[in-house]
């Protein structure tokens, strides 16, 4: 008898409500989602629909009001803060729209940072390989202020993937870039995800990028459905 595969992502009755002086704000209302390892999925929806909140919950950066979050068979809701930090370091890569690079660190130091925190003895070797993978070996000694927006996002992608995470969360990674640069960055992101066979959950407004994902969902009024 075959053993059923554990989903990479499993959400059940996921709700998130923020308190308010008048009425509580329900951002997510019973979200259900299951992704297998290696799936690529896009989440579309209008601004303010809860897409970034969903990614924050999946990344363990926020806690749900109720419901279940299981990543790679691990229950995030029951994890302690140190446990979440350890799980993120081992299994998750996150790419933000705003890059979130450390301004005083070089590109190489930014990419090496998660490996240094994890005390990986090969941190600098892997960071150089990560920068090479995104075509920025010649920029390793440059700080973010010396990089273009596209270069900064490529550094952020290298940092997110350098520890070879099994799940990648990407929140509008082309949102701060011009159309041409955004397309180049997204082509790079999809190629690296395929090469690493990672599970990708991409938040985007762009139908061109969502069409490159194997599955597409729409988040509106706090509810997730097929797009």
LINPEBEL-V300377 format. One line per field, one symbol per residue. ss: DSSP state (a for helix, b for strand, c for the rest). phi: phi as a letter, one per 40 degrees, with the letter a starting at -180 (. if undefined). psi: psi as a letter, one per 30 degrees, with the letter a starting at -180 (. if undefined). Layout:
# LINPEBEL-V300377
ss=???
phi=???
psi=???
This chain:
# LINPEBEL-V300377
ss=ccccccccbbbbbbbbbbccccccbbbbbbbbbbbccccbbbbbccccccaaaaaaaacccccccbbbbbbccbbcccccaaaaaaaaaaabbbbccccccccccbaaaaaaaaaaacccccaaaaaaaaaaacccaaacccbaaaccaaaaaaaaaaaaacccccbbbbbcccccccaaaaaaaaaaaaaaaaaaccbbbbbcccaaaaccccbbbbbbccbbbbc
phi=.cccccccbabbfcbbbbcacbbdbccbbgcbaabccgcbbbbbicdgchcccdcccccgcabccahbbbbfgbcccccccccccccdccbbbbbbccgfccccbcdcccccdcccccfccbdccccccccccbgbdcbcbccdccbcccccccccccccbccfccbbbbbfcbcbbcdcccccccdcdcccccccfccbbbcaccccccccccbbbbbafgbbacc
psi=kkkkkkkekjkkhkkkkkllfdkkjjekihkkkkklkfkkkkjlllkgfgeeeeeeeeggflklelakjkkhgkjeefkleeeeeeeeeffkkkklegehljffkleeeeefeeeeeghkfgeeeeeeeeeefghgefgfgklefglleeeeeeeeeeefffghlfkkkkjhfgfglleeeeeeeeeeeeeeeeefhlkkjkklfjfeeeffkfkklkjkhgkklk.
